[in-house]
Amino acid sequence: MPTTWCPGCSIGTVFKQLASTLSDMSIGKQDLTVVSGIGCSGRAAGYFDVDSVHGTHGRAIPIAEGVKRGNDKLNVIVFSGDGDLSGIGGNHLLHSSRRDINLTVICINNEIYGMTGGQMAPTTKVGIKTLTSPLGNSYNPVNLQGIITSNKRHFYARSSTFQIAHLQKCIKEAIEWDGFAFIDVISYCIENNGRRLGFKSGYEMLEHNKKEFKVNSSPEGRLKDDELGIIKSAEEK
């Protein structure tokens, strides 16, 4: 099927790595449910040949939690964007992670509300100009790593759309983790963010991610701003 994503969009890359990882893990269709929210990444649910849910804005995580509580044997994966998960759905992210519900949450973090034209998102960096911050964002971005790792028992991974082998590793370990697992995927939106920042193509943004972020295979403590890696603690609740 042709995708609805713009040429050069990074969402398709993450989607493909998730699909490939699920295939490698031999997870049966009857054992999997994918839930998404509203936004460009929310369209992904319709491309999986499994029972999936395209939820309402900000409600992907509680829908997924309801599915999991209804059938604990299912592998439940949330595939959505940073605005949906940390903005409109931020309250649900706080409490489902605190309750350590056995979900895998994949966050397409492109630092913008892309589908609606390029408004400032909770993850937009300081100084970045958007439709709603024409003089530059004056607010610090939400600390996704801090939210997840504030729980005694946690799984937080940060990867990018360039380091696809690392991204697959993060997805696999997150699915295998018995509890709430969050993957923060450094992504990009060329049409409604990148061009405004001076990038000419999605490829240029991909090359930028390549230069900006490096994998730390054995991080001690929290990841630095330019590091990719996996942080997990199995400390009891």
N, C-alpha and C positions, 0 to 999 in steps of 0.2 A: 504493500500500500504506500502511496506517496504521503509524505508527512505535511502537516500544515505549518511547520516552523519555517522561519525566514532562511534564505540562503546564508550560510555562515554562522547560524545559531549554534550554540554549544549544547543545547538540550538534547539534540539527537545523539550526540556523543555519549552523554551519560546514560540515556535510554538504551543505547546499544550495549554498553558495558554491563548494565544490569541484566539485560536479556541474555547476554553471553554467559554471565556468571550463573544465572539461574539454570541455564542449559547444562553447564559444566557440573553443577551440583545435583543434577537429575531430580529436581523438585517437580513432582507431578502436578498437572493442572488442577486436580481436585484438592491439592494440598496448599494452594496459594490464592491469596486475594490481594489485589493492588487497589489502593485508595488514593485519590488525588483531590486537590482543592481547585480553586479558581485561579486562572492565570495561564500563561503560555505553557508552563510545564504541566498544568492540570490536564491538558489534552492527552497526556501519555496513557492514562488509564484505558482509553478506548483502543489502544493499539496492542494490548496484551490479550492473548487468547485464553483468558481465564475469567472467572467471575470478578468483576471490578466495579468500583464505585467512583463516579465523578461527583464529588460532594459540593457543598456550598462554600462560599468564601470564608476561609479561616477555620473550617470545621472538619478538615481531613483527619486530624488526629483523634478527636472524639468519635468520629464515625468508625475509624480503625479500631479504637479501643472497644467500641460496642461489638464489632465483628469478632474480635479476639475473645471477649468475655462470653460471647454466644457460642463460639466453637474454638476452644483452646488448642485444638490440634492443628489449626491452620497457621501457615506462615503468612503474616500480615505485613505488607510493605506499604509505606506512605511515600509517594513521589510527588513533591510539590516545590514551590518556590519560597524564597526568603521572605517576601512580603506576606504570602499566605500563612506561612508557619510562624514567623516571628513578629509580624505586625498584627493583622486582624486575628490571627490564631495564637498570639503570644501567650495568652492566659492558659490555653490548653497545653502548650509546650511545657510551661512551668509545672503543671500539676500531673500530667501523664508521665513526665520524666521523674517527678518526685515519687509517684506511686510505683515507678519501675515496671510499667506495663510491658509485656514482652512484644514489642513492636520494633520494626526497622524503619527509620525515618531518613529518607534521602532528600536533602535540601539543595535545590539548585540556587546557589548564592551568586546572583549576577549584580547585586547591589542596586537594583532599580525595580520600579514597577513597570515592566516592559510592555505588557499587553495593552495597558491603558494610555501609553504614550510617553512614558519616561519620567514619572514623578519620583521624588525623593523617597527612598525606602528606609526601614530601620537599620539596614546594613550599609547605607551610603556613607562613604568616608567623608571626613571633614574637608571642606573646601571644594567639593565636587559640585559643579553646576548642573542642575536638572530643571525640568519644567517648573517645579515648585520651590526651587532654591536657585533662582537666576543669578544671585550674587555669590553663590557658594554655600554649601551646607555648613552650618555653624554648630551642629550637634555631633557628639561622639556616637559612633555606630554601636548597635546592641552587641554585647559580648556573648555570642552563642556558646563558645567554649566555657565561659564562666558559668552560664546558666546550667549547662549539663553537668559539669564537674563539681558544682556546688553540692550535688547529691553524693552521699557516702559511696553508694554503689552506682557506677556509671560506665558508659561506653561513649566516647567522643572520638570521631575520626575527622581529619581534614585532608582532602585530596583536591585534585584539580582535573580539568578536562584535557590537560596535556599529559600528565603522568597516568596513562590509562591502566598500566599493569598495577600500579599502586592503588588506583581506584577500584579495580576488580578485587584486590586483596582486602580493601576496606569493606566492600560490599559483602564478600564471603564471610569475613569474621563477624560482621554486624548481624547477619542472618543467623549465624551459629551461636551468637551471644544470647544467653538466657536472661532477658530483661530488655529494658529500653535502650536502643542503640541509635545514635544520631550521627549521620555522615554529612558534613559540611563541605559541599563540592564547590570550589572556586570556579565560577563560570563567567560568562560574559554575554552581553546583548549588544550586537553591533548596530542595529537599526535605531533603537530608541535610547541608547546611552553612548555607545562607542563613538559614533560619528560626531556627537556633540563634544566628546573629549579629544577629538583630533585623529582618531584611528580611521583608516581608510577601508579596512576589511576585517572580517572575523579572524582571518589568518594572522593579521598583525596583533590582534588581542590575544590569540593563542600563544604567539611568540613572546608577548609581554608576560603572560603567566609563566611561561617556561623560564624566563630570566628572573622573575620576582620570587618564585617559590621553589624550595628545595626539600626533598624528603629527608626526614630524620627517622631512621629505622628503629632507634631505641631512645625516645625522648625521656628526659628526667624532669618530672614536673610538667607544667603546662607548656604547650607549643608557643614559640615566639611568633610574631606576626607574619614572618616570611617562611615559616616552617609547615610542612605537611607531615602527618603522622597519625598514630593511633594511641589514645590514652584510655586506659580502662582500669577499673578498680572493682574487685569482686567482694569488697568488704560488705558484710551482712548489714541489712537494713536496721 
